Amino acid sequence: MRKKAKFNTKAELSYLVRFMGALFPDQKRLSEIQAVYDNLTLLGQLLGAGTDITGMRRDFNQLAAVLLDQLAKEHYKKATMNLGSCARVAIDILTRNLFERTADIGFLATDSEVCGFAEAVEQDPAVRDDVGWKIRIHRHFAEYVAKYSVYHNIILLSPSGEVLAQLDENNPVSVSTDRVLGEALTTEAGYVEVVRPIDLLPNEPTPLVYAYRVMSADGTHPVGVLCLCFRFKDECQRIFKSLVSEDDWTVVTLIDPAGRIVASSDIYQFPVGARVEPVPENECRIMRFAGREYLATTRPANPYQGYEGPGWLGHVMAPLNHAFEMAEAQELEGIAPDFLDGVLDVATLFGQTLRDIPVQATTIQQELNRAVWNGNIWLARDSNVHNSEFAKVLLREIGSTGIRTRNVFSESTNSLYKTVVSSVLFDCGTQAALAIDIMDRNLYERANDCRWWALTRAFREELAQTSADDPARRVRLTEILRQLNQLYTVYSNLILFDHAGKVVAVSNPAYNDCLGKTLGDDWVRPTLGLRGPQQYSVSDFSASEFYAGKPTYIYSASIRALDSDDPVGGIAVVFDSALQFQAMLRDALPRQEDGSLVPGAFAVYAETDGKVIASTAAGLSPGQSLGLEPRFFSLQKGETTADIVAYDGRYYAVGSCKSEGYREYKGEGDSYQKEVVALIFTPLSETLADVRHQRAALPAPDDYLRHGSGKIDTQDVASFYIGQNWYGLNPSSVVAAVDAEKLTPMPGAPEWVAGCLMFEDSAVTVMDISSVLAPSRPEGERRRGRETYGYKKQILILQSRSQGLRFGLTVDTLGEIAEIEKSRIEALPGMMADGLSMIDSLIKPRMDDQERRILVVLSVEKILRRFAVPGQNLCEAAEEMRTSLEHLVPLDRSGLSVIRA
C-alpha cells in the first residue's frame, strides 16, 4: 500500500494564512480590484487613447502579493510572540520560585527544633512516640507552612528511612526506601531536588521534593533527612491562570526534556503524562495531537542566580483555527485616530518592505491618473474621436480604480502598521504583568523570612534576657544572622533589636557602628506592637542608614519569649532593592525574535503617585516623578493597561500592571496593602510627529469641477496642483503628462529651469515655476514637493502655438480634466494684468462648494513671456540650453543621461 507523504511540521505561511481570519477582508478587497483591473486592461487595449494599463495591472498584482505576504507575516509574528512569551514566563516564574526553595531546605535542615528532635530520637527511639515532642514538632512544621504556604507537607526521616514526623497526618507512608535518602546524606550540594515519582508521596503523579540531611549538634554525623514537599500542581495552576484567560484557546504546559507533560493548563486537551514533541528554541511549528493541529513553541528556563531549575521546558500550544485570533489590533481601540496616525507616520518599527507598500501604491495610482489625464487631453483636443463617450466612461472608471487602489492599500497598510504596533502594546502589557508578578512573588518570600526567623529559638531566648549587653551573646546572635544572610543573598543586612529598639546584632559588619544604637525609624514601633506570629511590618520605600542612605524596603517582625506573647525585640531584613529590583526589571524587559533585548526599552517600578522605585533607564532614579497620566496608576489590583504616550521627545508603547499580591501576601487577610505598579516602555519612534506634515493626501475627484451636460456652453480645463495651490491650463496647449523620473538636471541653468528630458525623440526644457507661484514655500519643500508622502512630481509637456515651442512644467499632482460652465470663468482683472502675470483667467467656485476654492487658469504664452531673458525670448534661451546639453551630456532614447555631469 502506498504511504502518504509525511506531515510537514514547519509553520509555512502558505498553509497558515487559511487560519488568519483577519486577512480575509483584505484578500477579498484586493481580489475585487484585481478583477476590475483585468476588465479595464482588456477594454483599454481595445480602445487605445493611452488607456492601456497592462503595466499597472502587473504592478498591482505584485504589490497585492507583497501586501498580503507582509500582513500574514505580522499576524504570524504577533501570534508566535504571544506563544513564546507564555512559554518563557511559565517556566521562568516557576524557576524563580524553586530557587527560593533551594534556600529554604538548607536553612530549615539546620533549625534547632528539627535538629534537636532528630538527635533525641537517635539517642532514644522512644522519643519518636513521645506525645509532647510530637505536638511540638508538628506545631513547628505548621508554623512554617503557615508562612511558606508553597509547601503542603514536611517530612523528617531517620537516616535509615523511617518517618520520624510529618505535617500531613493523612499521608500513610511510615518508611521510605527511595534513593533520595542516600543522595541527601552524601550530596556536596546544598540540596537534593526530586522531580520523579517518590514513595514518600504515592498519590502525586508529579511530586517535587527538596531534601537535605539534618546534622547532629556537634556536626559530626547526620541524624536525619528533611524533605519539603512543594505544592507543584497548585503553583502551576496559579501560573497558568495568570497567563491564560477563560476565553483563550492557548494551552500552557510544562514538559520534561523527553516531551512528557508534567503540568497542563488544560488536562482534557493535554493530560499529564502524555508526550509531545519539543520545538527547537525560538521556533514555532505545527504539531498534531489527538487529531487536532496546533501551533506550538518551546522555551527553556533562563537560569536565575545560577539555578537552572529541574530541567523542564515551557511548551505552549494554540489550535490552528484559533491561534491567530489575538493577532487582531484590539489594543489600539481606545487611541484617538489622529494621534495614532501621527505615531504611525514616524514609527521606526516598520521595515523597508512595509514602508515601500504605500509608496508603490501611490505610484500605481499616479500612473493610472496620468493615463486618465492623457486620455482626457487626447479627447479634449479632438472632439470627433470615435466612441468618445465610451472613452470618457472608461477613463473615469480607470481613475476611480486608481483611487480605490490607493484607498485599499492605504487601509490595508494601515491595518498592517496597527498590527505591528498592537503587537508591541500587547507585549508591553504582558511584560508589565510579568514584572509585577516577579516582584510580588519575591516580596512574599521577604514577608515569610522575617516572620519565620522571628521564631528562631536562640533569638527568643537571648532577647528575653534582661541582663546588660553581653559580648558573648552578641557574637552568638551575629553568627546566626550571618549564616542566614549567606543563604539568603537578597538581603544587604539583617538586624536584631531589643524591646526598646536598641540594635543588638547585625549581619553586615559594615554597620557595626550601629550596634547599641536605639532605632527611631517609623517601622520600629509598629513592629514591636505586632501581636501574632503571622503579622509583619514593612517600611515605606525610603532612604535608610542601614542601606548606605539609599531607598529600600525593610521587612520586620516581632520576636516573642518562649513562654510569653509579649515582644522581647524584633528582626528586620534590609532588602537589597537596588540590585534585586534591577534584576527583576531586566528579566521583564521585552525581547526581539532572536531573544535579544529591544533597543531603547526600559522598565520601571513605581508607586501610585508616579514616584519611581526602580528603573532600568539611566535617567530615572528612585524618588523621581515618572510624569505619566494617572490612568497608568489608577488601576484595580491585578489590572493591566497599555497605551501609546509621547514621552521624552519620542513615542513609547507603555504597559502598566498593578500589584495584586501572591498567595497570602497582600491578600484579603493581609494588613499590608501597599500599591505598586510595573511599567514597560518600548520606543516606537525617534521623534514626535510634525503636525505640519502629517499624511498629506492626494486630492479627491473634484466635485467642484463637475462635468458639463451638453446643454450648457462649457470649456475644458486641465487641472493640476503645485504645492497646495490649484491651477489649470487649456487642454489645447497640453501635449501630455509624463513621469519626472527621466528628468536630467542642467548644471548652470537658472533656478526656474528644472532640467531637460527626452520626449518623442526631442530634448525638452523643463521649467519649475513654484518659486514664483508659491514664493513663501521653503526651497527644500518646493524641490521635494509631495515626494515625502509617496507622491512623485509630474511633468506636463506644453506646446506654445505662437512660438512653436515645446517645454515642460513640473507639477506636484495631476487633477481632473473637466468641462466648466463658461459662466463661471472670469478674465483676469485689469489691475493684475501687469505684464508679468501668468494667469489667464479665474474659475469661480460653485455655490455649494463649502471650501470656496478658486481654480487659477494659467496661460502658456504668458508663462513664456514671464521667464523671457532680456534680448532673448524663452524659445531661443531654451534652444540654446538644449543644444548645449546635447553636446555636453548625450541623452539616450529613454531620456536618461548616458554620462552624468
N, C-alpha and C positions, 0 to 999 in steps of 0.2 A: 504494500500500500504506500502511496506517495505521501511523504510527510509535508506538513505545512511549513512555510518559512518561519524562522524563529522570530518571536515578538521583539520589536525594536524598543528598548527601554529608554533610548535617548529622547529628550524632550525637544522634538523638532517643531518649529513654529508652523510649518505647513500642516501638521496634524493638530496642533493645539488651537489654531485660530477658530476651528469649528466650535470650541467651547467658550470663546470670548464674546459673550452676548453684547458687550458694549461696542463692539466693532460693527455689528450688523447694520445700524443706521448709516454709518459712513460707507460701508460696502454698497448698500442699496442706492444711496445718492450718487455715488461715483459711477455705478453701473447705468443708472438712468441717463446721466450726462454722456457717458460713453456711447450709448445708443443714439443720442442726438447728434454727436459728432459723426457717427457712421452715416447717418442720413444726410446731414448737411454737406459732408465731404462729397458724397455722390452727386447731390444736386449742384454743388458748386462747380464740380468738374464739367457738368453738362452745360451750365450757364456761362462759365468764363467770367469775364468782367472782374478779374482779380479776386474771385471768390473761392479759389481752390485752397482748402485748409488742410490738405493731407499732412503737411509737416506739423501743424499744430495738433492735429489728431494724434499723431505719433508721440509728440511731446507730452500730451495729456495722458496717454496710456502709460508712458514710462513714469511720469510723476505720480500718477494714481497708485502704481505698483509700489513706488518708494514710500508714499504716504502710508499705505496700508501695512507695509512691512515695518515701518517705524512705530506705528500705533500698536501693532502686535508685540513688538519688542518691548515697548514701555509697559504694556499691560503684563507681559510675562515677567519683566523685571520687578514690578511692584508686587506681584503675587509671590515670586520667589524670595524677595526680600522679607516679606511677611513670614513665610515659612522658615527661612533661615534664622530670622530674629527669634521666633518662638523656640526653635530648636536650641539655639545658643543660650537664650535666657533660662530655659528649663534646666539644662544641665549645669550652667554656671551658678544659678541660685542654689541648687542642691549642693554643689561642690563647696560653696562658701559656708553653707550650713554645716556640712560634715567636717569642715576644717575645725570649727568650734568644738565639735565632739571629740576630736583627737586631743584637744587640750583638757576637756572635761575628765576623760578617763584617767589621764596622767595625774590630775590633781586629786580626784576622789579616791584613787587607789592608795594615796598617802594620808587620807583622812584618819584622824586619831581614833574616831569611833569605829571605823571599819577595821583598821589595823588591830585595835585593841580586842575586838570581838574575835577576829580570826585567830589571833595569837592565844587568846583564852581557850578557844576550842582545841587548838593544837595541844595545849598543856593539859586540858581536862575535857575530853569529848562530851562529858555530861552537860557542859555549858551550852552546848548546841540546843538542848531541850529546856534550858532554864527560861521560865516564863518572863522574868524580869528582863533578861538580856534580849529575848525575842521581841518583846514590846519596844524596848529601847532602840534596837537596830531597825525594826520595821518603821517606827516613828521617824527615825533619822532618814531612811530612804524616802518616806512620804514627804518629809520637808524638802528634800532635794528635788523630787519630781514636781512638787507644788511650784517650785521656782523654774526649774528647767523642764517645762512641760512637753518637750520634744521626746521624752522617754516614756515608755509605757511599763517598763519593768527594770528592776535592778536585781542582779543575781550574784551572790557571793558563794564561790565554790572552794572546797578544800583542794590542796594540790593533787589529790587523787580523784577528784571529780564529784564528791558528794556535795549536794546543795546545803549550804550552811544557813542561808537566809535569802529570802526574795520578797519583793514588794507585792507581786501578783500571787495571791494565795490560791487562785483558781488554776494556776499552772501546775499540772500533775507531775512534772519532772522532779525526781529526787536525786538523780545521779546522771552524770554526763561522761561519755567516753569519746567525745569529739576531739579531734586533733587540735582544737583551739587551746586546750589545756597546755599541751607541750609547747605550742607556739608562744603563748602568753608567758610561760615560765622561763623561756630561754631567749626571747627576742632581744635584740640590741636596740631596736627602735623604741619609740615612746608609747607605742600602742600596737594592737593587732586588730585589723579590720576584717570582719567576716561578712561576705556578701553571697553566701551559698546556704543551702539547707543545713540546719544545725539541730541536733537532738534536744537542745535546750528550749527550742520554740517549734514544737512539732506541727502546730496548726498554721504556721505562717509560710506561704509559698515563696515569699521573697524577704527573708529576715535580713536585718542589718544590725550587727552587734559589734561593739567596741570592747576589747578586753585587755587587761594588764594584770601583772602579778601584784600581790599585796605582800609587803616585806615585814619581817619581824622588827621589833623596836630597835634592836641593835644593828639591823641592816645586813645580817649575815646570811639569811636564807628566806625563801618565800614561805608564807603561811597560808596563802590562798590565791585565788584568781577572781577578780571583779569583772562583771560583764554589765555594760549599759546597753539596753535594748531600745533601739531608735524606732520612733513611730513613722516608719517609712511610708506606708500606704497613706496615712493621714497627711503627712508632709507633701507627698506628691499631689494629692488632690487639692491642697491649698495652692500649690504652684500652678497646676493646670487650670484651676478656677480663675486665677488672675490673668491667664493668657487666652482663654477661650470663653467667649460669651455664649449664652444659651442658644442664640440663633446662628452660631458659627459652625460650619461643617468641618473645620480643621480638627484633626486628631493628633494630640501630642503624646508621644511615648518616650520611654527610656529603654534602651536596649543594651545588651552586653556586646562585646566585640564580635561574637558569633551571630548576632542578629536576634537573639532570644529576647522577647519583650519582658521587662521586669516591672514596668508600670505603664498604665494606659489611661488616658482621659476618657476613653470610651471602650469599656471592656466587651461590649457587644459587637463592635466592629473589629477590634483588635484585642483579643483576650490575652491576659498574662500567660506567658509560656509559649505563645505562638512565635513563629520565626518569620522575619522579614529580611530583605537584603539591604545592608547598609549602603548608603550612597557616598561616593568619594567626596571629600570635603570641598565646599564651595561650588558644588554642582547640584542640579535638580534633575531628577529622572522620573519617567513614568514607570510605575510598578503595578502589578496585578495582585490582588488579594481577595480571596473568596468571590471571584467572578466580577470584580469591580476594578476600574482603573483609577489610580491615584497619582497625583503629582507629589513627589517625596524628596526630602533632603535630610542630611545628617550632619551633625556638628559634634566635634569632640569637646571635652571640658577644657577651659583655659585654667592652667594651674593658678592657685591662689596661695600666695606666700609660701611657695614650694610644695604645697599639697596638690596632687594631681587627681584626687578622687578615686573611686573604686574601679575606674576604667570604663565606666558606662558612657553611652553616647546619647545625645538628644536627637530623636528621629521624629519628624513631623510630616504628616500627610494630609492632603485635601482631595476629595473626589474631583475628578477632572471636570465634571459638569457643574461644580460649584467653586472650583479653585480660583476663578478669576472674577467672582462677584465683587470682592472687596477692592478690585483694581479700579473701579469707577471713582471719579474725583469728588467724592462726597464731602471730603474735608474742606472744600472751598465754598460750600453753600452759603456760609454766613459772611463772606468777604464782599465788600462793595465792588461792583464791576469796574468802575473807573479806577479804583485803587489797584485792583488785580491787573488791569490792562497795563498800568504803569510798571508793575512788578515784572510782568511777562516781557515787556519791552526791553528791560535792562538785565534780566536774569542771565546768569552765567552757567546755568545748569544744562543748557542745550548744546549738543554737538553741532558741528558744521552742517551735517546732513539735515538735521532738523531745521536749522536756520535757513537753509537754502530752499526749503519747500515753498514758503510763501513768496520768496523772490522769484522762483521759477514759475509759480502760478501767475504772478503778476506779469511776467514776461509773456506767457501764453496769452493772457488777456490783451496785453498791448499789441501782440501780433494780430490777434483777431480784430481788435479795434482798428488797427492800421489797414487790415484787409477791407473792413467795412468802410472805413473813411475813404480809401482809394476807390472802392467800388462806387460809393456815392458821388465822389468827384467825377468819376467817369460818366455816371448817369446825369449829373447836373450839367456837364459840358455838352452832352449830346442827348437832347430830349427825344430824339427819334429812335432810340435804341429799341430793338425788338424785345418784347416781353419786359419792358421797363418796370411795370407794376409788380410782376413776379420777382424781378431782380431786387426791387426795394424791400419786398416782404422777406426775401431770403437774406438780404443784408441785415435787416433789422433782427431777424432770428439769430444770425451769427453773432451780432453784437450782444443780444440778450444772453446767448450761450456763454460769451466771454465773461459777462457779469456773473452768471451762475457759477462758472468755473472758479472765478475769484472768490465768490462767497463760500462755495463748498469747501475749497481748500483752506480758506481763512477759518471757517468754523471747525473743520477737522483738525487743522494745525493748532488752533486754539485749544481744542479738546485734548490734543496730544500734549501741548505745553502744560495744561492743567493737570493731566495725569502725572507728569513728571513732578510738578510742584506738590501735588497732593501726596505723592509718594514720600517726599521729604517731610511734609507735615505729619503724615501718619507715623513715620519713623521717629520724629521728634517726640510725639506723644507717647509712643511705645517706650522709648529710651528714658523719658522722664519718669514713667511709671516704674521702670526698672530701677532707676536711680533712687527713688524714694523707698522702694521695696528693700533695696540693699541697705539703706540707712535704717529703716525700721527694724529689720532683722538683726542688724549689728547692734543697735542700741538696746534691743530686747535682751541681748546677752549681757550688756553692761548693767542693766537693772537686776538681772539674775545674779551676776557675780557679786555685787556689793551685798546683796541680801544673804546669799549663801555664806560668804566669807564672814559675815557678822555672826554666824552661828559657830564659828571655829571655837573649840573648847578652850584653847590656850588664850585666845583674846578675852573670852568671857571670864576666865579665872584671873588672869593678870590684871585686867582693868577693874575687877571687883575689889582688889586690894586697895586699902586706903592709906597705905604707907607712902612715905615720900619717894621721890624719884630714886629708882634703883637701877644703876648702870647694867647690872646683870639681866634684869628684866627687859630693859631696852634692847640689849643685844639679842635676847631670845625672840622678841617681837619683830625686830628688824630682820632677822634671818628668815622668819616665816614670810614676811612681806616680800622680801627679795626673791624667795623661791616662787611665790605666786607671780610676781612680775616677770620672772624668767619664762614661766609657762604662758602667761597672758601678755604678749608684747604690744597689745593695742593701747596699753596704758603707759604714760610717761612717769607716773608716780602713784604710789599707794600711801595713804595717810591714816594713822591711828590717832585718835584724840580721846581724852577722858571726858567725864561728865560735865566738866567746867569748860570744855572746848579747848583744852591745852594739848598741844601736839606731843604725843608720846613716842612715835616712831614713824619713819618714812622709808620707802624702798629705794628712793633715788638719793645717793649720797650728796649730790649737788645741792640738796635742800636741807642738809644737816643744821644749817644756821637757823632753821625754823623750829628746831626741837625746843620744847619748853614754852613756845610762844602761844598765847591764847588767841584763837581764831575769832575774827569779827565778821566773817563773810555772812551774807544773807542766808545761805543754805544751812548753816551750822545749827541755829536754834530750831528750825523745823525738823532737822534730823534727830536731835535729842528729844523732840516731842513725839516722835513716831511711836505707836502703841502696839504694833504687831509685827511678826517676822515677815509678813508678806508686803509690808509697806516700805517705801523708799522715797528719797528726795532727789531732785535734780536742780542744779543751779541754772540761772539764766546763762545764755551764751555770752559770756563777758570775760574781760581780761582777768587773769589770776596770777598771783605771785608764785603759785605752785606750777605755773606753766610759762615761766620766763616772761611774764607780763602779757602773754598773748591770750586771745579769747578761746575758751573751750567750755565743754560741759563737764561738770563734776557730779558723779552719781554717789550717793551716800545712803547708809542705813545705820540704825542704832544697834548697839551691842548691849545685850542684857546679861545679868548674872545668871548663873546656872540655877539658882534657887529662887529667882525673883523675876518679875516682869519689868522692874524698874531699869531704865537705861543706866549703864555704867560708862558709856562712851559711844564712840561711833567709828566707822570706817568710811573713808572717802577714796574713790578711784578717779584719778585725773585722766580723762580720755585724751589720747594723742590726736587731737582733732585735725591739726594741720596736715599731718601725714596720712591719717586714715581717711578723712573726707576727700583728700586729693585722689587717693587710690580708688575710692568708691566712684567718684565722678569720672575718672578716666575710664573705668570699666564700663560706664554707661554711655560714653561718647559714641555717636553714630559712626558707622564704618561703611566703606565702599565695598563693591562687589569682591575685590581681591582681599578683603579683610583689613586693609589699612584705614587709618582714621581719616574722616572727611576733613580736608584742609579748612582751617578757619572756624571750625565748630568748637563750641565750648559749653561747659555745663556749670550749673550754679545750684547751691542750696541756699535758700533764703527764708526769712521769717515772713509772716503775712503782711507786715508793713513795708516789705520790699528791701529790708536790710539784709545784706549779704552775710551768710555764714561761711561759705567756702566757694571757691570758683577755680576753674582751670584756666581762666583768662588772666593774663599777666596784669591787666589794668584794673581788675576788680578785686579789692581787698576786703577782708571781713570788716563789717561795720559800714561799708559804703552803701548808698541807696542805689538800687538797680534801675530806678527810673522807668518802670513799666506801668501800664494801666492796671487799675485794681482788679480787672476781670481775671488776670492771671493768678491772683492770690485769693480772691473771694470764692473759693470752690468748696464743695461738700467734701467730707472725708473720703479719700479714695478716688475722687473725681479727676478726670483728665480733660484738658482742653488743648487745642493747638490753633495757632493763627499766625498771620504774617504781620510783622511790625517794621517800621522804619527806625533803625537804632544805630547810633554811632556812624551816620553817613552812608548806610547801606541797608538793604532789606535782609531780614532774617526770618526764617521759619522758626517759631518758638513753640515748644511743647511744655506744658506745665501739669504737674500732678501733686495733689495734696496728700500728706501722710494720713494713713488710716490705722497705723499700728500693725503689730504682728502678735497673734495669739493673745495673751493677756496684756501685753504691753500696749498702752493707750486704748485698751478695750473698755467695755462698759463699766467694769468694776474697778478700773484704774483711776486713781485721783490725778495722775499726771496726763494732761491732755494738750501739751504744747503743740501748736500747729506749725508745720514746716512744709514748704513746697520745694520740689525739684524742678529745675527748668533746663531745657536743652535748646541751645541756639545753633542753627545751621545757616550759614550765609547763602543767600540766593543771588546776590549781585555784588558788584564792586562799588557801585554808586547808586544814588537815588534817581528816579525818573525825572527828566526835564519836561515839565508840563507843556513847555512851548513847542516841543517837537514830538508829541505823542501821536502815533498812529495817524498820520495824515492820509486821508482816504482819497481814492480817485473819485472824481465827480460822478454822480449817478446820471442816468439818462435825463436830459433836461426837459422836463415838462414845460419849462419856461418857453422853450422854442416852439413846440407844437407844430406839427406838420400842417400845411395848408390843405384845403378841401377841394381845390379846383374851381370853386365858385368865387373865390376871393383872389384879388390881384396880389401875388406873392413874389418874393425874391429869395433865391438860395443864398445861404451863408454857411461857410465852412468855419467852425469854431474850434478854439484851442485855448490852452492855459499857459501862461508864463507866470510862475510863482502862483499866487492865489488870485491873480487877475485874469479876467475873461476877455478874450479877443476873437475877432472873426476876419475872414477875407472873402472876397468874391471868388467862387469856385473857378471862374474862367481864368483866374491868374494863378491857380494852383495846378501843378503838374502831378505831383504825388507826394505821399509821406513815406519816408524811409527810416531805417534804423540808424541811430547815431554811432553805432559801434565802429563803422568804417570810416569815421572822420579822422583825418590826419592833421595834426597841428601844423601851423605855418610860422616858423621862427621869424621874429622881427615884424610881424604883422601888427596892425593897430588892435586895440583892445576889443573892438567890436567885430573883429574877424575871428571866428571860432576855429577855422581851418578849411580844409579842402577835402572833397571826396569825389569818387568817380560815379557818374550817373549816365547810363546809356552811352558808354564809351567816351564820355567827355568829363574833364575836370570841372567841378562846380565849386565856387567860393561859397562858404557858409558863414552867415552873419549871426552874431549874438547881440540882440538889442535890449537885453534885460537891464543893462546898466542905465539905459535911457527911460525905459518904461517903469522900472522899479528902482530908482536911484538910492532909496533908503535901505534896500536889501543888502546885507553883508556880502562882500565879494565871494567868500567861501560858499555861502548858501546859493549865490547866483550860479557859480560853477557847478555846484553839486546838484542843485535842483531837488527833485524828489528821489534821487537815487538812494538816499539814506533809507528810505522806506520801501525800497524794492522797485521803484518806478524809474525807468531809464529815459533819458532825453530822446526826443524825436526830431527829425529834420524835415521841414516842408521844402520841397523843390518848387520854387516860384518862377513865373515867366512874366517878364516885362514886355508888353506888346509894343510900346513906343520905342524902346531901345533894343528890342530883340535879344535880351539878355536873360539867362537863367542864373539864379543864385539860390542858396539855401538859407533857411531861417530856423534856428534852434528853438524848440518849444518844450515845455515840460510834459504836457499831456494833451492828447487829442480829445476834442469834444465831439459834438454832433454836426452833421450837415443837414440843415433843415430848411423848409420853406417858411419864410417870415412874411406876415402881412405888411405890405408896404406902408400902411397907415401908421405902423409903429416905428418906422425908420425916419430919423431926423438928421438933416445935414449938420455938419459941424458949425457951431455958432461963429459968427464973424470975428469976435474978439479972440477966438482961439486959433484962427487961421493966420498964424504969424509967419508962414513960410517954412517953419521948422517942424510943425506938427505932422505926424504920420497918420493921423486919424482921418478917415473918410466920412464916417457917419456914426450915429449912436442909435441903438435899438432900445426903445423904452420897454420896461417890464410890463407884464400883464397885470391887470388889476388884482388877480387872485394870487400873485406871487408875493408871499409874505416877506421874503428876503429883499425884495425890491432891487434885484440885481440889474445892472446895465451892461449890455454887450457892446463893446467898443469895436467897430469895424475899421480895420487898417487899410491903407492903400499901398499897393506895391510901388507905384510910381513915386509916392511921397516918401516911402522908405528909402528909395534910391537917392532922391534929392537930399534927404536929411543927412545921409552919410557920404555925400559927394565931397571930394577933396578940391580945394580952390584951384582953378585952372585945369581941372581934370575931372570928368564925370566918373561915377562909380563903375560904369561899364569898362572904361579904359583902365582904371585902377585895378579892378578885379582881373581883367585880362592880363595885365602886366604881372600881377602876383601869380596867376595861374601858370603863365608861361615860365616864369622864374622857377616855380615849384617843380614843373615837369622836367626842367633841365637839372635842377639840383637834387630832387628827390623823385626818381622814377616811380610811377604808380602802376600796379598790376590791375588786371581787369576787375578784381573784386573790390578795388578801392583801398586796399591796404598798402602801406609803404613797403617797398622791397628793401630799401635802405632807410633806416630810421635816423633822423637827424640826431 
